[in-house]
């Protein structure tokens, strides 16, 4: 299973972003649920983006929403 580079630097999961994993390894990983929840939240923001915004406007919209998604720095927060 592969993931895009979706986690910002400094976040607990940043080194796991932009990587591929064996399904068996991912399924056994202790942080699997937290990582997949974070990815699902990221995808939900991405898929809800408004159509027709200019680049700067879209970037600001996306950044504001992702700050909330990545507010927790570790899976234990």
C-alpha positions as CSV (number, residue, x, y, z in Angstrom):
1,X,0.0,0.0,0.0
2,X,1.4,3.4,-1.0
3,X,0.8,6.9,0.5
4,X,1.5,10.3,-1.0
5,X,3.6,12.9,0.7
6,X,0.7,14.2,2.8
7,X,2.2,14.8,6.3
8,X,4.1,18.0,7.1
9,X,7.7,17.9,8.4
10,X,7.9,17.8,12.2
11,X,4.8,15.7,12.6
12,X,5.2,12.2,14.2
13,X,4.1,10.5,10.9
14,X,6.1,12.7,8.5
15,X,8.7,9.9,7.9
16,X,5.9,7.5,7.1
17,X,4.4,9.7,4.4
18,X,5.4,9.3,0.8
19,X,6.1,5.6,1.3
20,X,4.9,2.2,0.4
21,X,4.2,-0.7,2.8
22,X,3.5,-4.4,2.6
23,X,-0.1,-4.9,3.6
24,X,0.9,-7.5,6.3
25,X,3.4,-5.0,7.8
26,X,1.0,-2.2,7.8
27,X,-1.7,-4.4,9.4
28,X,0.7,-5.3,12.3
29,X,2.0,-1.7,12.9
30,X,1.0,-0.4,16.3
31,X,0.1,3.0,14.9
32,X,-1.8,1.7,11.9
33,X,-5.2,3.0,13.0
34,X,-3.9,6.5,13.9
35,X,-2.0,6.8,10.6
36,X,-5.0,5.6,8.5
37,X,-7.3,8.0,10.3
38,X,-5.0,10.8,9.6
39,X,-4.8,9.9,6.0
40,X,-8.6,9.6,5.8
41,X,-9.0,13.1,7.3
42,X,-6.5,14.4,4.8
43,X,-8.4,12.8,1.9
44,X,-11.7,14.2,3.2
45,X,-10.2,17.7,3.1
46,X,-8.8,17.2,-0.3
47,X,-12.0,15.8,-1.7
48,X,-14.1,18.7,-0.2
49,X,-12.0,21.4,-1.8
50,X,-14.0,24.0,-3.6
51,X,-13.8,24.2,-7.4
52,X,-12.9,27.4,-9.2
53,X,-10.6,29.0,-6.7
54,X,-7.4,30.6,-7.8
55,X,-4.1,29.0,-6.8
56,X,-3.4,31.3,-3.9
57,X,-7.0,31.1,-2.6
58,X,-7.1,27.3,-2.9
59,X,-3.7,27.0,-1.1
60,X,-4.9,29.1,1.8
61,X,-8.2,27.2,2.0
62,X,-6.4,23.9,2.0
63,X,-3.7,25.1,4.5
64,X,-6.3,26.3,7.0
65,X,-8.1,23.0,7.0
66,X,-5.0,20.9,7.1
67,X,-3.7,22.7,10.2
68,X,-6.7,21.2,12.1
69,X,-6.0,17.8,10.7
70,X,-2.4,17.8,11.7
71,X,-2.8,19.6,15.1
72,X,-1.9,16.5,17.0
73,X,1.8,15.8,16.7
74,X,1.7,12.1,17.8
75,X,-0.8,9.2,17.8
76,X,-1.1,9.5,21.6
77,X,-2.5,13.1,21.5
